[in-house]
Amino acid sequence: MHRKHIAASKELHRRTGKTFYLATKFLPRRVRRATYVLYAFFRLGDEIVDDADDVPPATQRAELESLRAQALGETEPEGPVLAAFQDIRERYDIPKSEIDLFIDAMATDVATARYETAAALHSYMRGSAAAVGVMMTAIMEPELEAMARPHAVKLGEAFQITNFLRDVREDIVERNRIYLPQETLRKHGVSNDQLEALEFNESFAAVIADELQRTEALYREGVAGIRYLPADCQFPVLLAAVLYAEYHARIRAQGYDVLSREPSLSTARKLRCLVRTRWHWQWNRDPEAVFRRVSAVPAIGTDSHGSSRGEGTPMR
């Protein structure tokens, strides 16, 4: 893989995925370089459908089909990221079916702006998030890949729903998309018109509370599979889970109001998460136990305002 291809991929990752980028810095070099390439490839797909002001749907679909052909090695790559991705696909035997699922999910975003049920959203995420988890697992090359893969799928979905909940305002204002299931909105008496007007009330807060709990179940399932990854990959994946879940604490701290402002993590807060996670990992190499101690995901059996952080001995 050419060094300039890696550099281009790394820069795109650093610029557009700051939370995940921090975690990837702790991956072993053999995995870290491939991760930059994967992330950059995913961003290319995202940008075709997310940064598409005044671009006709037919043009977006054609661009996605071109991206598919290049990713699958059917046409010559245009640019360093796709050249590097072709190398990665061949080296790690990434299934072509996962690439198809990802591109198909991006194509869904061209025409679909609402999802009726959680199951429909789950189907979309099989390509947009789960395929990402499968590809990441492939480049880590775990001995028990078949055991690791289902958990990686769950963790990929958890990351994406956290992004959906964090970005509710941005998705509505910039893309006219709502990734909250319509059935959940109806359950709490929230209309699309209310969301489009960015009107926050207690009913909307209940929607977000429901979605947080659903997502946190996915985090628990995902983290349970970290033990199947190579030893030198476990801490970075655990850290990524802790960092993404930290957005849940921010969402709860602002009363579930993600319509007035987007929750964000300061650099200092991310570093505190890193230090806490590293401290506990030093003494306990059980990913689930560390996640329960340091993450913003409440322990099973606590209410939505509870936190598992109080279970362990505080870091001195």
For each residue, the residues with C-beta under 8 A, 3 or more apart:
1: 5 6 33 37 84 87 88
2: 5 6 80 83 84
3: 6 7
4: 7 8 80
5: 1 2 8 9 37 80 81 83 84 87
6: 1 2 3 9 10 33 36 37 84
7: 3 4 10 11 80
8: 4 5 11 12 40 79 80 81 84
9: 5 6 12 13 36 37 39 40 41 80 81 84
10: 6 7 13 14 33 36 40
11: 7 8 14 15
12: 8 9 15 16 36 39 40 43 81
13: 9 10 16 17 20 21 24 35 36 39 40 43
14: 10 11 17 18 21
15: 11 12
16: 12 13 43
17: 13 14 20 21 39 43
18: 14 21 22
19: 22 23 240 243 244 265 270
20: 13 17 23 24 39 159 240 243 244
21: 13 14 17 18 24 25
22: 18 19 25 239 243 270 274
23: 19 20 26 27 236 237 239 240 243
24: 13 20 21 27 32 35 36 39 236 240
25: 21 22 32 236
26: 23 235 236 239
27: 23 24 31 32 35 232 233 236
28: 31 32 232 233
29: 32 33
30: 33 34
31: 27 28 34 35 139 140 232 233
32: 24 25 27 28 29 35 36
33: 1 6 10 29 30 36 37
34: 30 31 37 38 88 91 92 139
35: 13 24 27 31 32 38 39 136 139
36: 6 9 10 12 13 24 32 33 39 40
37: 1 5 6 9 33 34 40 41 81 84 85 87 88
38: 34 35 41 42 85 88 132 135 136 139
39: 9 12 13 17 20 24 35 36 42 43
40: 8 9 10 12 13 36 37 43 44 81 84 85
41: 9 37 38 44 45 71 81 82 85
42: 38 39 45 46 102 132
43: 12 13 16 17 39 40 46 47
44: 40 41 47 48 67 81 82
45: 41 42 48 49 64 67 102 103 106
46: 42 43 49 50 106
47: 43 44 50 51
48: 44 45 51 52 60 63 64 67 106
49: 45 46 52 60 64 106 107 109 110
50: 46 47 109 175
51: 47 48
52: 48 49 55 60
53:
54:
55: 52 59 60
56: 59 60
57: 60 61 110 111
58: 61 62
59: 55 56 62 63
60: 48 49 52 55 56 57 63 64 110
61: 57 58 64 65 107 110
62: 58 59 65 66
63: 48 59 60 66 67
64: 45 48 49 60 61 67 68 103 106 107 110
65: 61 62 68 69 103
66: 62 63 69 70 75 78
67: 44 45 48 63 64 70 71 82 103
68: 64 65 71 72 99 100 103
69: 65 66 72 74 75
70: 66 67 73 74 75 76 77 78 82 85 86
71: 41 67 68 82 85 86 89 99 103
72: 68 69 89 96 99
73: 70 86 89 90
74: 69 70
75: 66 69 70
76: 70
77: 70 82 83 85 86
78: 66 70 82
79: 8 82 83
80: 2 4 5 7 8 9 83 84
81: 5 8 9 12 37 40 41 44 84 85
82: 41 44 67 70 71 77 78 79 85 86
83: 2 5 77 79 80 86 87
84: 1 2 5 6 8 9 37 40 80 81 87 88
85: 37 38 40 41 70 71 77 81 82 88 89
86: 70 71 73 77 82 83 89 90
87: 1 5 37 83 84 90 91
88: 1 34 37 38 84 85 91 92 94 139
89: 71 72 73 85 86 92 93 94 96 99
90: 73 86 87 93
91: 34 87 88
92: 34 88 89 138 139 141
93: 89 90 138
94: 88 89 98 99 135 138 139
95: 98 99 134 138
96: 72 89 99 100
97: 100 101
98: 94 95 101 102 131 134 135
99: 68 71 72 89 94 95 96 102 103 131
100: 68 96 97 103 104
101: 97 98 104 105 126 127 130 131
102: 42 45 98 99 105 106 127 128 131 132
103: 45 64 65 67 68 71 99 100 106 107 127
104: 100 101 107 108 127
105: 101 102 108 109 124 125 126 127 128 131
106: 45 46 48 49 64 102 103 109 110 127 128
107: 49 61 64 103 104 110 111
108: 104 105 111 112 124 127
109: 49 50 105 106 112 177
110: 49 57 60 61 64 106 107
111: 57 107 108
112: 108 109 115 124
113: 175 176 177 178
114: 177 178 182 192
115: 112 120 121 124 178 179 181 182
116: 120 181 182 183
117: 120 121 181 182 183
118: 121 122 181 183 184 214
119: 122 123
120: 115 116 117 123 124 181
121: 115 117 118 124 125 179 181
122: 118 119 125 126 157
123: 119 120 126
124: 105 108 112 115 120 121 127 128
125: 105 121 122 128 129 130 156 157 160 161
126: 101 105 122 123 129 130 131
127: 101 102 103 104 105 106 108 124 130 131
128: 102 105 106 124 125 131 132 160
129: 125 126 132 133 156 157 159 160
130: 101 125 126 127 133 134 153 156 157
131: 98 99 101 102 105 126 127 128 134 135 156
132: 38 42 102 128 129 135 136 156
133: 129 130 136 137 149 152 153 154 155 156 157
134: 95 98 130 131 137 138 149 152 153 156
135: 38 94 98 131 132 138 139
136: 35 38 132 133 139 140 152 156
137: 133 134 140 142 145 148 149 152 229
138: 92 93 94 95 134 135 141 145
139: 31 34 35 38 88 92 94 135 136
140: 31 136 137 148 229 230 233
141: 92 138 145 230
142: 137 145 147 148 228 229 230 233
143: 230
144: 147 148 228
145: 137 138 141 142 148 149 228
146: 149
147: 142 144 150 151 225 228
148: 137 140 142 144 145 151 152 225 228 229
149: 133 134 137 145 146 152 153
150: 147 153 154 225
151: 147 148 154 155 221 222 223 224 225 226 228
152: 133 134 136 137 148 149 155 156 222 225
153: 130 133 134 149 150 156 157 222
154: 133 150 151 157 158 218 221 222 225
155: 133 151 152 158 159 218 219 221 222 223 225 237 241
156: 125 129 130 131 132 133 134 136 152 153 159 160 222
157: 122 125 129 130 133 153 154 160 161 218 222
158: 154 155 161 162 215 216 218 219 222 241 244 245
159: 20 129 155 156 162 163 240 241 244
160: 125 128 129 156 157 163 164
161: 125 157 158 164 165 179 211 214 215 218
162: 158 159 165 166 215 244 245 247 248
163: 159 160 166 167 244
164: 160 161 167 168 171 179 180 211
165: 161 162 168 208 211 212 215 247 248 251 258
166: 162 163 247 251 258 262 263
167: 163 164 170 171 262
168: 164 165 171 172 178 179 180 195 208 258 259
169: 172 173 198 258 259 260 261 262
170: 167 173 174 175 262
171: 164 167 168 174 175 177 178 179
172: 168 169 175 176 177 178 195 196 198
173: 169 170 198
174: 170 171
175: 50 113 170 171 172
176: 113 172 196
177: 109 113 114 171 172
178: 113 114 115 168 171 172 182 185 192 195
179: 115 121 161 164 168 171
180: 164 168 184 185 195 207 211
181: 115 116 117 118 120 121 184 185
182: 114 115 116 117 178 185 186 192
183: 116 117 118 186 187
184: 118 180 181 187 188 207 210 211
185: 178 180 181 182 188 190 191 192 195 207
186: 182 183 189 190
187: 183 184 207 210
188: 184 185 203 204 206 207 210
189: 186 203
190: 185 186 194 195 203 204 207
191: 185 194 195
192: 114 178 182 185 195 196
193: 196 197
194: 190 191 197 199 201 204
195: 168 172 178 180 185 190 191 192 198 199 204 259
196: 172 176 192 193
197: 193 194
198: 169 172 173 195 259 260
199: 194 195 204 259
200: 204 205 257 259 260
201: 194 204 205
202: 205 206
203: 188 189 190 206 207
204: 188 190 194 195 199 200 201 207 208 256 257 259
205: 200 201 202 208 209 255 256 257
206: 188 202 203 209 210
207: 180 184 185 187 188 190 203 204 210 211
208: 165 168 204 205 211 212 251 256 258
209: 205 206 212 213 256 304
210: 184 187 188 206 207 213 214
211: 161 164 165 180 184 207 208 214 215
212: 165 208 209 215 216 248 251 252 304
213: 209 210 216 217 304
214: 118 161 210 211 217 218
215: 158 161 162 165 211 212 218 219 248
216: 158 212 213 219 220 245 248 297 298
217: 213 214 220 221
218: 154 155 157 158 161 214 215 221 222
219: 155 158 215 216 222 223 241 245 291 295 297
220: 216 217 223 224 288 291 297 300
221: 151 154 155 217 218 224 225
222: 151 152 153 154 155 156 157 158 218 219 225 226 241
223: 151 155 219 220 226 238 241 287 288 291
224: 151 220 221 227 287 288
225: 147 148 150 151 152 154 155 221 222 228 229
226: 151 222 223 229 234 237 238 241 287 288
227: 224 234 286 287 288
228: 142 144 145 147 148 151 225
229: 137 140 142 148 225 226 233 234 237
230: 140 141 142 143 233 234
231: 234
232: 27 28 31
233: 27 28 31 140 142 229 230 236 237
234: 226 227 229 230 231 237 238 285 287
235: 26 238 239 277 278 281
236: 23 24 25 26 27 233 239 240
237: 23 155 226 229 233 234 240 241 287
238: 223 226 234 235 241 242 277 281 287 290 291
239: 22 23 26 235 236 242 243 273 274 277 278
240: 19 20 23 24 159 236 237 243 244
241: 155 158 159 219 222 223 226 237 238 244 245 291 295
242: 238 239 245 246 273 276 277 291 294 295
243: 19 20 22 23 239 240 246 265 270 273 274
244: 19 20 158 159 162 163 240 241 247
245: 158 162 216 219 241 242 248 249 295 296 297
246: 242 243 249 250 265 269 270 273 295 296
247: 162 165 166 244 250 251 263 265 296
248: 162 165 212 215 216 245 251 252 296 297
249: 245 246 252 253 296 307
250: 246 247 253 254 263 264 265
251: 165 166 208 212 247 248 254 256 258 263
252: 212 248 249 255 256 296 304 305
253: 249 250 263
254: 250 251 257 258 260 261 263
255: 205 252
256: 204 205 208 209 251 252
257: 200 204 205 254 260 261
258: 165 166 168 169 208 251 254 261 262 263
259: 168 169 195 198 199 200 204
260: 169 198 200 254 257
261: 169 254 257 258
262: 166 167 169 170 258
263: 166 247 250 251 253 254 258
264: 250
265: 19 243 246 247 250 269 270
266: 269 270
267: 270 271
268: 271 272
269: 246 265 266 272 273
270: 19 22 243 246 265 266 267 273 274
271: 267 268 274 275
272: 268 269 275 276
273: 239 242 243 246 269 270 276 277 294
274: 22 239 243 270 271 277 278
275: 271 272 278 279 315
276: 242 272 273 279 280 294 315
277: 235 238 239 242 273 274 280 281 290 294
278: 235 239 274 275 281 282
279: 275 276 282 283 315
280: 276 277 283 284 289 290 293 294 312 315
281: 235 238 277 278 284 285 290
282: 278 279
283: 279 280
284: 280 281 289 290
285: 234 281
286: 227 289 290
287: 223 224 226 227 234 237 238 290 291
288: 220 223 224 226 227 291 292
289: 280 284 286 292 293
290: 238 277 280 281 284 286 287 293 294
291: 219 220 223 238 241 242 287 288 294 295 297
292: 288 289 295 297 299 308 311 312
293: 280 289 290 308 309 311 312
294: 242 273 276 277 280 290 291 309
295: 219 241 242 245 246 291 292 308 309
296: 245 246 247 248 249 252 307 309
297: 216 219 220 245 248 291 292 308
298: 216 302 303 304 305 306 307 308
299: 292 302 306 307 308 311
300: 220
301:
302: 298 299 306 307 308
303: 298 306
304: 209 212 213 252 298
305: 252 298
306: 298 299 302 303
307: 249 296 298 299 302 310
308: 292 293 295 297 298 299 302 311
309: 293 294 295 296 312
310: 307
311: 292 293 299 308
312: 280 292 293 309
313:
314:
315: 275 276 279 280
316:
